[in-house]
Structure formats: structure tokens, C-alpha cells
Amino acid sequence: MSQRTGTKLLTADETATVRALLGLPLPREVAVPEADVAEPAAPAQATKDNRHAWKQAHPTQGERDAFAAELRAALTAAIAAKEDSIHRKENARVIDLGSLLPAAAAAKEVVDEYFAEWIGNALLPADLAAIRRNFTFTVDGDSPTIVSMVDAVTRRRLGRMAEPANMVDYLMSTEVVRALAAKHSFHYQNGTLDEKAFYQKSVVEPFVAEHGEALIRYEAHEMSMSDPNTARIFITPWVLDWAADESEVKSAAVAAKKWDTFVLLIHEYIHVLQHPLLPTATKRSVVVREGFCEYLAVKVTRHVGAFSAGKIQDLNLRITGQDHHWPSHTWLPNYSPTADYAPFVERVTETIRTVGENAIYAAFFQGHTELLGTAVNHAGKRYPMPPVTALPGGTRRLPFPVTSGRRGYDWISRGTGIPAAKFAALNIDADLDQADDFVPDGMDLQITVPGFRAHRILRVADDVGETWEQIARQNGTTVDELMRINNPDDNIPSVNDLQLEWVLVRDI
């Protein structure tokens, strides 16, 4: 099976579309020049790549102050909307986290099984690979992997205390506040330096000063979170409607909590499996972080919903410890994104129409974010991928493969089986002489190679890169075929010397 079926490198128009949908940062070189900002104000609905639209539409300090006040009011309303829920949880009974371990273990098992091929073929730093390989859910000891959001002592010891400024970022992503920001063409995340300074000074700092305690309270009672670097998850222990005279085993509310935790931990454990290159390549876009994760969690949860009745019965007994409170028979197979994340999932779904579903899997689990138009360069910094050219008929040009060693281009004809004359004719408008020189990232020279795609060899450290075996499995091929295509003259450099360069694979 090729994990790249349906994926492609993006054209300029596709890159702009995906960037807007996923909230990715605008490449510096295509931003509107500062000289243009002094032009008459443009409409708020300026082109999706015009990150100066906010400044153009709010040229005076008074207009910006008014907008800041409107944003802070919307943030206040977002907190107030959860007040009843928070109050109920503050007065609800709390379940021991140890009682949720069977649900946690079951969630890990179904996620690991569902995404096994993607996880197994991912390049990871050795220390992170070891953490994930040895991961189990535990609530005991000095290094628990499940922690209560209200356990301030443990959170402080683990360095994960509440950060009100981060909560403001989260609230900015909620539907009403996000819609207000979009109406004003304001990019609180991944915007211009002016937007970032305005957001920090006029929104975050005054809002935290006035609502700091409310933000901490909101996080403790309404949020769960994960730390992919330590494989640690923080959840809420509240059980609503658990009567004081009702035992854990007899309570329908407790059974529902355990099933809710199973589904919640599908989402949170998927966070743990996020590739370490993803946050850098996407500049920690909340749409990517939560939208991708919830999209994948819905997939797994509906998969569980398709289990046989007997398998669901066994799972229910394992999760709840009893056999008389079952989840609704329609809940799991028809599971929908949570209300908070549904707008993000809509954006991800729309993105898939451009990039293909496998691009989401490849980016999230394996770090192949070049399929989204963004990547990480040799310096470990975000690198906006230059777009590829789409030719009439749908063929796409490819970045020139494997320039290390200045191998020229004649080998491509021999490796692909495309006759030299035909290859030359297909690339008559390309300066193939460039292939005798080093071409950074291979994107300066793009060529036409029908029936093939380009694979970017990842690296996660100076000496840790993808192996030929990983590349072969990701692309549904073999190492022997990779060598036949890319090394017909037996002079290709070591794969360790090819990190962040391109090789050819058959497009299957």
C-alpha cells in the first residue's frame, strides 16, 4: 500500500488555499510590501494572502482600540458561556483516575491498531521513539501519564501549570471570537509583526490582567491537554449527575464518564503521536493541532462503532467494569466532532479536497508537511515550500531529485525508463544544465517525469534521517526498486547525505 496515494506537491494557488484554510504563516516573500500599506484602505475581504488587510482597514489608533475592546468583550462572553458548566463541575463528584485506566488502555489499543502503518513508518528522534515505545497509561509514581487538571501539586512538579495567555489563544479560536477576527481580517496567530504586537499589548495583556483567575478556572474545568514531548495527558475527573448515595459500579453517570473518557483519550492519545516536525512547519497552527487530531479521532471512534455487538459488549465490560450500562448504539458509529473543534474539522475536510486525505496522515504522523506546502529546513526553521508548476493535462513538475554529488540528469532517463530523447523533449523549457550544480532543496529546477512523484527525505536531527526502508514502505515500493530508479549508475550518495533532498518513486 502506498501511503502517498492521492497526495501531491502544491501549486501556488493550492498553497494559498491550504495556507488560508489551515492558518499557516504567509511566506515573507509574498507579503504585501510595506510601501503598499500606506495606500488607501482596502476592503476587509482582501485577497487571502494579503496579511496587511487588517492594518489597511484599521489605519487609526482609535479604530484599533475599538477593535481591541470588541475582541476583549467577545473573549469575556466566551468565558461566561461556560459558567454554568464550570459551576456544575465544581460541585460534582470526582472519580479516581485509576478507575479510568481500563478506558485509557482501550483507547491506546484502538488508536495504535488503526494507525499502525503510519506510526510504524515514521522517522522519530531516538529519545522520543523510546518514550512512545515504552508508553503505558499510569496514574502512579513520579511520572504519571494521566494527571488531573485540578491536581495543582502534580502539575506544578511536572512543569505544566496553567498559562492564562495560552488560554486566550484558545478562546481566540472559538467560533464567535474567530468569526469576529475573520470579519476584521485579523490574524492573531501567524500574522504580521503589527498584528502580533497589537494582539499582545491590546488584547492578551489587558485581558489576562482582568480575567486571569477566570482563565485558570476555565482551563481546569473545561479543558484537557496533551504533551507530545513527554507523552503525558491531563484530563478532568468530574462526573456530572453522580448521586451521593450511588456506587461507582451502579451509576449510569459513571459508566457514561468512562465511555466519554475512552473517546476523549482517543483524541488526546493521538496528540501524543504527533510528529515533532509538525508544530515547527505549521507554526503551531491551532487548526492543524486540534483540527487534524479531532479529524483523526472521529475516524477511529467511528471505526470502533463498526465493531460487532459481541466486541462492543466485551469493550463495555472492560471500560465500565459492568454489563448493564451501554453506550447508545448510534453514538459511536455516528460520532461527530466536538462543538469546540467542529469548525477546525470543517477546515481540515475542505483542505483534504485540495491535498488528499493521505497528506493529513503523512503530515501529522510522519512529518511530511511538504504535502501542505510548508516544511522544516536544514537549520530547523520553518521553510515555505516553493510551489510546483502544473502543466496542461494535469501533469505536475517535480523538484529535481538527488543533487548531492552533482550527478547531472542523464541518470533519470535510465532509472525511469523514459527514453533520453523523450525526456529531453518533455523538459525542453527547463535548464537541465543546472543539474550539474547543487540545487538547494531541488526546487530551483523542476522537471517533468510522467508516472513518478518526488519524495523528500526527512531528517529530525543532524545524524537522523529517513532510511531507504522507511521511504519504500511509505511509498508502497521496495528498496530494490528505489535503487533501480534513483541509482542506475550505482553512484548515489549515502542516504544520510541526502536528508531534505528528493528521490523519485513511482506514482501508484
C-alpha positions in Angstrom: 0.0 0.0 0.0 1.3 3.4 -0.9 0.7 6.0 1.9 1.1 8.7 -0.7 -1.8 7.8 -2.9 -3.9 10.9 -3.7 -1.2 13.3 -2.5 0.8 15.8 -4.5 3.1 18.8 -4.2 1.1 22.0 -4.4 0.9 24.7 -7.0 0.9 28.4 -6.0 -2.9 28.7 -6.0 -3.3 25.4 -4.0 -0.6 26.6 -1.5 -2.5 29.8 -0.9 -5.8 27.9 -0.4 -4.3 25.5 2.1 -2.5 28.3 3.9 -5.7 30.2 4.4 -7.7 27.2 5.5 -5.1 25.9 8.0 -4.0 29.3 9.3 -0.4 28.7 8.1 2.0 31.7 8.1 2.5 33.7 5.0 5.9 33.4 3.3 7.8 36.6 3.8 8.5 37.0 0.1 4.8 37.1 -0.9 3.6 39.5 1.8 2.4 42.9 0.6 5.3 45.3 0.6 5.3 47.8 3.4 5.2 50.6 0.8 1.8 49.4 -0.2 0.4 49.7 3.3 0.1 53.4 3.0 -2.2 53.1 0.1 -6.0 53.8 0.7 -7.6 51.2 2.9 -8.6 48.0 1.1 -11.8 46.2 2.0 -11.6 43.7 4.9 -12.2 40.9 2.4 -8.8 41.5 0.7 -7.0 38.6 -1.0 -6.4 35.7 1.2 -2.6 36.2 1.0 -2.8 39.9 2.0 -1.9 39.8 5.6 -1.8 43.6 5.7 -5.6 43.9 5.2 -6.2 44.4 8.9 -3.8 47.3 9.1 -5.2 48.8 5.9 -8.8 48.5 7.3 -7.8 50.0 10.8 -5.4 52.8 10.0 -6.0 54.9 13.1 -5.2 54.1 16.7 -8.9 54.8 17.6 -10.1 52.2 15.2 -7.6 49.7 16.6 -8.6 50.5 20.2 -12.3 50.0 19.3 -11.5 46.6 17.7 -9.4 45.5 20.7 -12.3 46.3 23.0 -14.7 44.3 20.8 -12.3 41.4 20.9 -12.0 41.5 24.7 -15.8 41.7 25.0 -16.1 38.6 22.8 -13.5 36.7 24.9 -15.4 37.7 28.1 -18.6 36.3 26.6 -16.8 33.1 25.6 -15.8 32.5 29.3 -19.3 33.5 30.5 -20.9 30.9 28.2 -19.2 28.1 30.1 -20.0 29.4 33.6 -22.9 27.1 34.2 -20.9 24.1 33.1 -17.9 25.1 35.3 -20.2 25.6 38.3 -21.8 22.2 37.8 -18.3 20.6 37.7 -17.1 22.4 40.8 -20.0 20.8 42.7 -19.9 17.4 41.1 -18.4 14.2 42.5 -14.9 13.3 41.3 -13.8 9.9 40.1 -10.4 8.3 41.0 -8.3 8.4 37.9 -7.3 4.8 38.5 -10.8 3.8 37.6 -10.3 5.3 34.2 -7.2 3.3 33.3 -9.1 0.5 31.5 -10.7 3.1 29.2 -7.3 4.7 28.7 -5.7 1.4 27.8 -8.5 0.5 25.4 -8.2 3.9 23.7 -4.5 3.4 23.1 -5.0 0.0 21.7 -7.6 1.0 19.1 -5.5 4.1 18.0 -2.3 2.0 17.7 -4.1 -0.6 15.7 -5.9 1.8 13.4 -2.8 3.9 12.6 -0.2 1.1 12.9 1.2 1.5 9.4 1.5 5.3 9.6 3.1 5.2 13.1 5.4 2.3 12.3 6.9 4.1 9.3 7.5 7.5 10.9 11.0 8.9 11.5 11.5 10.0 15.1 14.4 11.1 17.3 15.7 8.2 19.3 14.6 9.5 22.7 11.1 10.3 21.6 10.8 6.9 19.9 11.8 5.2 23.2 9.2 7.3 25.1 6.5 6.2 22.8 7.6 2.6 22.6 7.5 2.2 26.4 4.3 4.3 26.9 1.6 3.0 29.1 -1.2 4.9 30.9 -0.5 5.2 34.6 -1.6 7.4 37.4 1.1 6.4 39.9 4.7 7.2 40.7 6.8 10.2 39.9 6.0 10.3 36.2 2.3 9.6 35.7 0.9 9.7 32.1 -2.6 10.7 33.2 -2.9 13.7 35.5 -6.0 15.5 36.8 -6.3 19.1 35.5 -7.1 20.2 39.1 -4.1 18.4 40.7 -2.1 21.6 41.1 0.7 19.9 43.1 1.5 17.3 40.4 1.1 19.8 37.6 3.5 22.2 39.3 6.0 19.4 39.8 5.7 18.4 36.1 6.0 22.0 34.9 2.6 22.1 33.4 0.8 24.8 35.4 -1.9 26.9 33.8 -0.8 29.7 31.5 -3.6 32.2 31.1 -2.1 33.7 27.9 -2.3 30.3 26.2 -6.0 30.2 27.2 -6.5 33.5 25.5 -5.1 31.9 22.3 -7.5 29.0 22.7 -10.5 31.3 23.2 -9.5 33.3 20.2 -10.0 30.1 18.2 -13.6 29.5 19.4 -16.3 30.1 16.9 -17.7 33.5 17.7 -14.3 35.1 18.5 -12.7 33.6 15.4 -15.5 34.9 13.3 -15.0 38.4 14.7 -11.3 38.2 13.9 -12.0 37.0 10.4 -14.5 39.8 9.8 -11.8 42.3 10.6 -9.1 40.3 8.6 -7.2 40.0 11.8 -4.6 37.2 12.2 -3.8 36.8 15.9 -1.7 33.8 15.1 0.8 33.7 12.2 0.1 37.3 11.2 2.3 40.3 10.6 4.5 41.9 13.3 2.0 44.7 13.6 -0.8 42.2 14.3 1.3 40.3 16.8 2.3 43.4 18.7 -1.3 44.7 18.8 -2.6 41.3 19.9 -0.1 41.1 22.8 -0.4 44.6 24.0 -4.0 45.4 23.4 -5.7 42.1 23.8 -3.7 39.4 25.7 -2.0 41.5 28.4 -5.1 43.6 29.5 -7.4 40.6 29.3 -5.1 38.4 31.4 -4.7 41.2 33.9 -8.5 41.5 34.3 -9.6 37.8 33.8 -6.5 35.8 34.9 -8.4 33.8 37.6 -11.3 33.1 35.3 -8.9 31.8 32.6 -7.3 29.4 35.1 -10.7 28.2 36.3 -11.9 27.7 32.7 -8.9 25.6 31.9 -9.1 23.5 35.0 -12.8 22.6 34.4 -13.3 22.7 30.7 -10.0 21.6 29.1 -7.9 18.5 28.6 -4.5 18.6 27.1 -1.5 16.5 26.0 2.2 16.9 25.8 3.6 15.0 22.8 7.2 15.5 24.0 6.6 13.6 27.3 3.6 11.5 26.3 1.6 12.9 29.2 -2.2 13.7 29.2 -4.2 15.9 31.5 -7.9 15.3 31.9 -10.9 16.4 34.1 -12.2 14.0 36.8 -15.7 15.3 37.1 -18.7 13.1 36.9 -21.9 15.1 36.5 -25.1 13.7 37.9 -23.4 11.1 40.1 -25.7 10.8 43.1 -24.0 10.9 46.5 -25.7 7.6 47.6 -24.8 5.8 44.3 -21.8 3.4 44.0 -19.4 3.7 41.1 -20.5 0.3 39.7 -24.2 1.0 39.9 -24.0 4.5 38.5 -25.1 5.2 34.9 -23.3 8.6 35.1 -20.0 6.9 36.0 -20.4 4.4 33.1 -21.1 7.4 30.8 -18.0 9.2 32.2 -15.8 6.1 31.5 -17.1 5.9 27.9 -16.6 9.6 27.4 -13.1 9.2 28.7 -12.4 6.4 26.3 -13.4 8.7 23.4 -11.6 11.7 24.9 -8.4 9.7 25.2 -8.6 8.6 21.6 -8.2 12.3 20.8 -5.6 13.1 23.4 -3.5 10.0 22.7 -3.5 10.9 19.0 -1.9 14.2 20.1 0.9 12.1 21.7 1.6 10.6 18.3 2.0 14.0 16.6 5.3 14.2 14.6 7.8 16.6 16.2 8.3 18.5 12.9 4.6 19.4 12.6 4.5 22.3 15.1 7.5 24.0 13.6 6.4 23.5 10.0 2.9 24.9 10.7 4.0 27.4 13.4 1.7 25.8 15.9 -1.4 26.5 14.0 -4.4 25.7 16.2 -6.4 24.5 13.1 -3.6 21.9 12.4 -3.1 21.0 16.0 -6.7 20.4 17.0 -8.4 20.1 13.6 -6.1 17.3 12.4 -6.3 15.5 15.8 -10.1 15.7 16.0 -10.5 14.6 12.4 -8.4 11.5 13.1 -10.2 10.9 16.4 -13.5 10.8 14.6 -12.1 8.2 12.2 -11.1 6.0 15.0 -14.3 6.4 17.0 -16.5 5.6 14.1 -14.3 2.6 13.4 -15.0 1.4 16.9 -18.7 2.0 16.3 -18.5 -0.6 13.5 -17.4 -3.4 15.9 -19.6 -6.4 16.2 -22.2 -6.4 19.1 -20.1 -9.0 20.9 -16.9 -6.9 20.6 -18.7 -3.8 21.9 -20.1 -5.9 24.8 -16.6 -7.0 25.7 -15.3 -3.4 25.4 -18.1 -2.1 27.5 -17.3 -4.7 30.3 -13.6 -3.7 30.1 -14.2 0.1 30.2 -17.0 0.3 32.7 -16.5 -2.9 34.8 -20.1 -3.9 34.4 -22.6 -5.0 31.8 -25.8 -3.1 32.5 -25.0 0.4 31.2 -24.3 0.5 27.5 -23.5 3.5 25.2 -26.1 4.5 22.8 -26.0 2.2 19.7 -25.9 5.3 17.4 -23.3 7.3 19.3 -20.0 5.7 18.2 -20.8 4.9 14.6 -22.2 8.4 14.1 -19.7 10.2 16.2 -19.2 13.8 15.3 -16.5 16.3 16.1 -17.0 18.1 19.4 -18.6 21.6 19.2 -15.4 23.4 20.0 -13.4 21.6 17.3 -16.1 21.2 14.6 -15.0 24.5 12.8 -11.4 23.2 12.7 -12.5 19.8 11.3 -14.5 21.6 8.6 -11.4 23.4 7.5 -9.4 20.2 7.5 -12.1 18.5 5.5 -12.0 21.4 3.0 -8.2 21.1 2.9 -8.4 17.5 2.0 -10.2 18.4 -1.2 -7.0 20.0 -2.3 -4.2 17.9 -0.7 -5.8 14.4 -0.4 -6.6 12.6 2.9 -3.3 10.8 3.0 -1.5 14.2 3.1 -3.1 14.8 6.5 -1.9 11.4 7.8 1.6 11.8 6.3 2.0 15.3 7.8 0.6 14.5 11.2 2.2 11.1 11.9 5.3 11.3 9.7 6.2 14.9 9.4 5.8 15.1 5.6 4.4 18.6 5.8 5.7 19.5 2.3 2.4 18.0 1.2 0.8 21.0 2.9 3.2 23.5 1.3 5.4 24.0 4.3 8.4 22.2 5.8 11.4 22.4 8.1 14.8 23.3 6.6 18.4 22.3 7.5 18.5 24.9 10.2 15.4 23.5 11.9 13.3 26.5 10.8 10.0 26.7 9.0 10.5 26.6 5.3 7.7 27.7 2.9 7.9 25.2 0.1 8.1 26.8 -3.3 5.1 25.8 -5.5 5.3 23.4 -8.3 4.1 24.0 -11.8 1.0 22.2 -13.2 1.2 21.5 -16.9 -1.8 21.3 -19.3 -3.4 17.9 -18.9 -2.7 17.7 -15.1 0.9 16.6 -15.1 2.9 18.3 -12.3 6.5 19.2 -12.5 8.8 17.7 -9.8 11.6 19.2 -7.8 14.9 17.9 -9.2 15.9 14.7 -7.3 19.1 14.0 -5.5 21.5 16.8 -6.4 24.2 15.7 -3.9 27.3 14.8 -5.8 26.3 16.9 -8.8 25.1 13.8 -10.6 23.7 15.6 -13.6 20.4 14.5 -15.1 21.2 11.7 -17.6 20.6 9.0 -14.9 16.9 10.0 -14.7 16.3 8.6 -18.2 18.0 5.4 -17.4 16.4 5.0 -14.0 12.8 5.7 -15.1 13.0 4.0 -18.4 12.0 7.2 -20.2 14.0 7.4 -23.5 16.6 10.2 -23.4 15.1 12.0 -26.4 11.6 11.9 -24.9 12.9 13.1 -21.5 14.7 16.0 -23.2 11.6 16.9 -25.2 9.4 16.9 -22.1 11.9 19.2 -20.4 12.8 21.4 -23.4 11.9 24.6 -21.4 13.9 23.5 -18.3 17.6 24.4 -18.0 18.8 20.9 -17.4 22.4 22.2 -17.2 21.5 23.3 -13.7 21.5 19.7 -12.7 25.3 19.7 -12.9 25.3 22.1 -9.9 23.9 21.8 -6.4 20.2 22.9 -6.4 19.1 23.8 -2.9 16.1 21.6 -2.0 15.7 20.7 -5.6 13.0 23.4 -6.1 15.0 25.8 -8.2 15.0 23.3 -11.0 11.7 21.5 -11.7 11.3 18.8 -14.3 8.6 16.7 -15.9 8.8 12.9 -15.2 5.4 11.3 -16.1 4.4 8.4 -13.9 6.6 9.4 -11.0 6.4 11.5 -7.8 9.1 13.1 -5.6 9.7 12.1 -2.0 11.5 14.5 0.3 13.9 12.6 2.6 13.2 13.9 6.1 15.6 14.4 9.0 14.9 15.1 12.7 18.5 15.7 13.7 21.9 16.2 12.1 22.5 12.5 12.0 19.0 11.1 12.0 17.2 10.8 8.7 14.7 8.5 7.0 16.1 5.2 5.8 15.5 3.6 2.4 13.3 1.0 4.1 11.1 3.8 5.6 10.9 5.6 2.2 10.0 2.4 0.5 7.2 1.4 2.9 5.7 4.9 2.8 5.5 4.8 -0.9 4.4 1.2 -1.4 7.6 0.1 -3.1 10.8 -1.7 -2.3 14.4 -0.6 -1.7 15.4 -2.5 -4.8 13.0 -0.5 -6.9 14.1 2.7 -5.3 17.7 1.9 -6.2 16.8 0.8 -9.8 15.1 4.2 -10.3 17.4 6.5 -8.4 20.8 4.8 -8.7 21.1 3.2 -12.2 24.8 4.1 -12.2 25.5 2.9 -8.7 26.9 6.3 -7.6 24.1 7.7 -5.4 25.4 9.2 -2.1 24.6 7.6 1.2 21.0 8.2 2.3 22.5 10.0 5.3 23.9 12.6 2.9 20.6 13.1 1.1 18.5 14.4 4.0 15.9 17.0 2.8 16.6 16.2 -0.8 14.3 14.4 -3.2 14.2 11.0 -4.7 11.8 9.6 -7.4 9.2 7.0 -6.7 6.5 5.5 -8.9 3.2 7.3 -8.6 0.9 4.4 -7.7 
